[in-house]
């Protein structure tokens, strides 16, 4: 088996599979992907049927990337014939006068930055368009028609299939034992042999620091076990695509949810409320208190959304102290690149893979990723970092 490659990607989830695809488009058989579990496993962050994709964001640098991420997914669709993005429209909601109203207004401001249209909905207009929502008092609602669903189960599979079609080699059930930088490249020791490359991309989520342990660099991250719940609502038509948008409702918590998609059920969750774990000690057991909190909130605010609980599924968030992405080479190892999605990256996954391919092949990218540097204060001096923010 070939052991020397130009480019190796560790981790074949959302960002890693995308990097493989975009690398293989240009480098073909010079690309190797390594996954410690079976492909499309449920141990990490890039699984299930749906993630929210949207233009509105709390920071303009993310919003500016969103047109390019829709374009990247469209390229994958055109090459594969697989529909990955489904536009449903999206709303972000907060009660008027609450601290979270400023978050909704910031989202709308980000749309001005990229010249994407949106609408403000008052209570009457919200009730007319989406009577499923039952706010208790006046709300501030931003609606954007292009928001919707990015499907990880389809996106990851399409990336992997296309990468193979371009000649990439992909090894799964292949744990990494050690990574060592050499003078002009990187050596990766695995359970299936030792491989070398000129450029290495680490997209290993909660296992990132384990992968980087041999090169003397660690990234301060908090790994948490999060969860989503599917409900077998008896009101399917009310929550069919076309009748109900993806939503984020900002309170002291950030609730979010989806129309019927993937399962014959609705899906909702509370963002970033999971317990801190490690990638190896996490469990797959749902947090019952969070399930109860979610069900109680839905009963008050979107009463027909719920029904018999189909199941609750867990996943991992891997978050730097400022909850911004990491997308950069290591400070002392320019041949090693690392990507961390910070619990909100899947919508961007194909674009981030494209950016990583440009960094590895060309040494630069046309996109502004300066905020995602490994040299920023939150990485090199995490005590100076700001607070996590809602996404």
Rosetta blueprint (number, residue, H / E / L):
1 X L
2 X L
3 X L
4 X E
5 X E
6 X E
7 X E
8 X E
9 X E
10 X E
11 X L
12 X L
13 X L
14 X H
15 X H
16 X H
17 X H
18 X H
19 X H
20 X H
21 X H
22 X H
23 X H
24 X H
25 X H
26 X H
27 X H
28 X H
29 X H
30 X H
31 X E
32 X E
33 X E
34 X E
35 X L
36 X L
37 X L
38 X L
39 X L
40 X L
41 X L
42 X L
43 X L
44 X L
45 X L
46 X L
47 X L
48 X L
49 X L
50 X L
51 X E
52 X E
53 X E
54 X L
55 X L
56 X L
57 X L
58 X L
59 X L
60 X H
61 X H
62 X H
63 X H
64 X H
65 X H
66 X H
67 X H
68 X H
69 X H
70 X H
71 X H
72 X H
73 X H
74 X H
75 X H
76 X H
77 X H
78 X H
79 X H
80 X H
81 X L
82 X L
83 X L
84 X L
85 X E
86 X E
87 X E
88 X L
89 X L
90 X E
91 X E
92 X E
93 X E
94 X E
95 X E
96 X L
97 X L
98 X L
99 X L
100 X L
101 X H
102 X H
103 X H
104 X H
105 X H
106 X H
107 X H
108 X H
109 X H
110 X H
111 X H
112 X H
113 X H
114 X L
115 X L
116 X L
117 X L
118 X L
119 X E
120 X E
121 X E
122 X L
123 X H
124 X H
125 X H
126 X H
127 X H
128 X H
129 X H
130 X L
131 X L
132 X L
133 X L
134 X L
135 X L
136 X L
137 X L
138 X L
139 X E
140 X E
141 X E
142 X E
143 X E
144 X E
145 X L
146 X L
147 X L
148 X E
149 X E
150 X E
151 X L
152 X H
153 X H
154 X H
155 X H
156 X H
157 X H
158 X H
159 X H
160 X H
161 X H
162 X H
163 X H
164 X H
165 X H
166 X L
167 X L
168 X L
169 X E
170 X E
171 X E
172 X L
173 X L
174 X L
175 X L
176 X E
177 X E
178 X E
179 X E
180 X E
181 X E
182 X L
183 X L
184 X L
185 X L
186 X E
187 X E
188 X E
189 X E
190 X E
191 X L
192 X L
193 X E
194 X E
195 X E
196 X E
197 X E
198 X E
199 X E
200 X E
201 X E
202 X E
203 X L
204 X L
205 X H
206 X H
207 X H
208 X H
209 X H
210 X H
211 X H
212 X H
213 X H
214 X H
215 X H
216 X L
217 X L
218 X L
219 X L
220 X L
221 X E
222 X E
223 X E
224 X E
225 X E
226 X E
227 X E
228 X E
229 X E
230 X E
231 X E
232 X E
233 X L
234 X L
235 X L
236 X H
237 X H
238 X H
239 X H
240 X L
241 X E
242 X L
243 X L
244 X E
245 X L
246 X E
247 X E
248 X E
249 X E
250 X E
251 X L
252 X L
253 X L
254 X E
255 X E
256 X E
257 X E
258 X E
259 X L
260 X L
261 X L
262 X L
263 X L
264 X L
265 X L
266 X E
267 X E
268 X E
269 X E
270 X E
271 X L
272 X L
273 X L
274 X L
275 X E
276 X E
277 X L
278 X L
279 X L
280 X L
281 X L
282 X L
283 X L
284 X L
285 X L
286 X L
287 X L
288 X H
289 X H
290 X H
291 X H
292 X H
293 X H
294 X H
295 X H
296 X H
297 X H
298 X H
299 X H
300 X H
301 X H
302 X L
303 X H
304 X H
305 X H
306 X L
307 X L
308 X E
309 X E
310 X E
311 X E
312 X E
313 X E
314 X E
315 X E
316 X E
317 X E
318 X E
319 X E
320 X E
321 X L
322 X L
323 X L
324 X L
325 X L
326 X E
327 X E
328 X E
329 X E
330 X E
331 X L
332 X L
333 X E
334 X E
335 X E
336 X E
337 X E
338 X E
339 X E
340 X E
341 X L
342 X L
343 X L
344 X L
345 X L
346 X H
347 X H
348 X H
349 X H
350 X H
351 X H
352 X H
353 X H
354 X H
355 X H
356 X H
357 X H
358 X H
359 X H
360 X H
361 X H
362 X H
363 X L
364 X L
365 X L
366 X L
367 X L
368 X L
369 X L
370 X H
371 X H
372 X H
373 X L
374 X L
375 X L
376 X L
377 X H
378 X H
379 X H
380 X H
381 X L
382 X H
383 X H
384 X H
385 X L
386 X L
387 X L
388 X L
389 X L
390 X L
391 X L
